[in-house]
Amino acid sequence: MPELALTRAHRRPLTTPPPGGRRGRGRGRRRAGARGDELVVALVTQHAASVLALTRRVSLCDADADDAYQRLVNGFGTQVQSAQQIAANQQALTAQIDNAHEQLAGVNTDEETISLMTAQRGYEAAARVLSTMDSILDTLIHHTGLVG
């Protein structure tokens, strides 16, 4: 919208007499009529221009606030994505270090677990064999050779 230019007469304070005005008793007063209407129009125009400028400032502030909020949300999203990527990289690095440690140590926990389970099953079988032998010997010693 084009700005409305105010004339010098419209910018003059209300207390100054108009040029060529009466002196004496009516000093400082404006006559009602065409001159007063011009003054009212000028004041309304000036007020409208002020409201328009204020409205523009408010709308710019709203746009700036929306932009600032959008930048804030985008910044948080970028930081979250970066943190997730760092966490994924750390997990991959930890897995690589664990594998390298197992290779250097020569111990694979899965193989060792299988080996321990095999030894446990062998021990259980040997314990059953010994238990069976004990009961056979007990029967031979205590129940044979009795004449009766």
C-alpha positions in Angstrom: 0.0 0.0 0.0 1.3 3.5 -0.8 2.2 5.6 2.2 0.0 8.7 2.5 2.0 11.9 2.6 0.8 14.5 5.1 1.1 18.2 4.3 2.8 20.7 6.5 -0.5 22.0 7.6 -1.6 18.6 8.9 1.6 18.2 10.9 1.1 21.4 12.8 0.1 21.1 16.5 -3.5 21.8 17.3 -2.7 24.8 19.6 -1.1 26.9 16.8 -3.4 29.3 15.1 -3.9 28.8 11.4 -2.1 31.2 9.1 -4.1 34.4 8.7 -6.2 33.4 11.7 -7.8 35.8 14.1 -5.8 37.3 17.0 -7.1 38.1 20.4 -10.1 36.4 21.9 -10.2 33.4 19.6 -6.5 32.8 19.6 -5.5 29.1 19.5 -9.0 27.9 18.5 -9.9 26.4 15.2 -13.1 27.2 13.4 -15.5 24.4 12.7 -16.0 23.8 9.1 -13.8 22.9 6.1 -10.6 23.5 8.0 -11.7 21.2 10.9 -12.7 18.5 8.5 -9.3 18.6 6.9 -7.7 18.3 10.3 -9.9 15.3 11.2 -9.1 13.6 7.8 -5.4 14.3 8.4 -5.5 12.8 11.9 -7.5 9.7 10.8 -5.0 9.2 7.9 -2.1 9.6 10.2 -3.6 7.1 12.7 -4.4 4.6 9.8 -0.8 4.9 8.6 0.4 4.2 12.2 -1.9 1.2 12.6 -0.7 -0.1 9.2 2.9 0.2 10.2 2.2 -1.5 13.5 0.4 -4.3 11.7 3.3 -4.8 9.4 5.7 -5.0 12.3 3.5 -7.5 14.1 3.2 -9.7 11.0 6.9 -9.5 10.5 7.4 -10.5 14.2 5.0 -13.4 13.6 6.9 -14.5 10.5 10.2 -14.1 12.4 8.8 -16.2 15.3 7.5 -18.9 12.9 10.9 -18.9 11.2 12.7 -19.1 14.5 10.5 -21.9 15.8 11.1 -23.8 12.5 14.9 -23.3 12.8 14.7 -24.5 16.4 12.7 -27.7 15.5 15.1 -28.3 12.6 18.1 -27.9 14.8 16.7 -30.4 17.4 15.9 -32.9 14.6 19.5 -32.6 13.3 20.9 -33.0 16.7 18.8 -36.1 17.4 19.7 -37.7 14.1 23.4 -37.0 14.7 23.2 -38.6 18.2 21.5 -41.7 16.8 24.2 -42.0 14.1 26.9 -41.6 16.7 25.2 -44.3 18.9 25.0 -46.7 15.9 28.7 -46.1 15.1 29.6 -46.8 18.7 27.8 -50.1 18.7 29.5 -51.1 15.4 32.9 -50.1 16.8 32.2 -52.1 20.1 31.3 -55.2 18.1 34.5 -54.9 16.0 36.7 -54.4 19.1 35.1 -57.5 20.8 35.7 -59.6 17.7 39.3 -58.4 17.5 39.8 -59.2 21.2 38.5 -62.7 20.7 40.8 -63.3 17.8 43.8 -62.1 19.7 43.0 -64.0 22.8 42.3 -67.2 20.9 39.1 -67.8 23.0 35.7 -67.9 21.4 33.0 -67.9 24.1 30.6 -69.9 21.9 33.1 -72.6 21.3 34.1 -72.7 25.0 30.5 -73.0 26.1 30.0 -76.0 23.7 33.1 -77.6 25.1 32.0 -77.1 28.7 28.6 -78.6 27.9 30.3 -81.7 26.2 32.5 -82.2 29.3 29.5 -81.9 31.6 27.6 -84.6 29.6 30.7 -86.9 29.8 30.9 -86.4 33.5 27.2 -87.3 34.0 27.7 -90.5 31.9 30.8 -91.5 33.9 28.9 -90.9 37.2 26.0 -93.2 36.0 28.6 -95.9 35.0 30.2 -95.7 38.5 26.8 -95.8 40.2 25.8 -98.9 38.2 29.2 -100.6 39.1 28.7 -99.8 42.7 25.2 -101.4 42.8 26.6 -104.5 41.0 29.5 -104.9 43.5 27.1 -104.3 46.4 24.9 -107.1 45.1 27.8 -109.5 44.6 29.3 -108.9 48.0 26.3 -108.8 50.2 23.9 -111.2 48.5 26.1 -114.1 47.2 27.7 -116.8 49.2 25.0 -117.2 51.8 24.1 -120.7 52.5 20.9 -121.2 53.8 
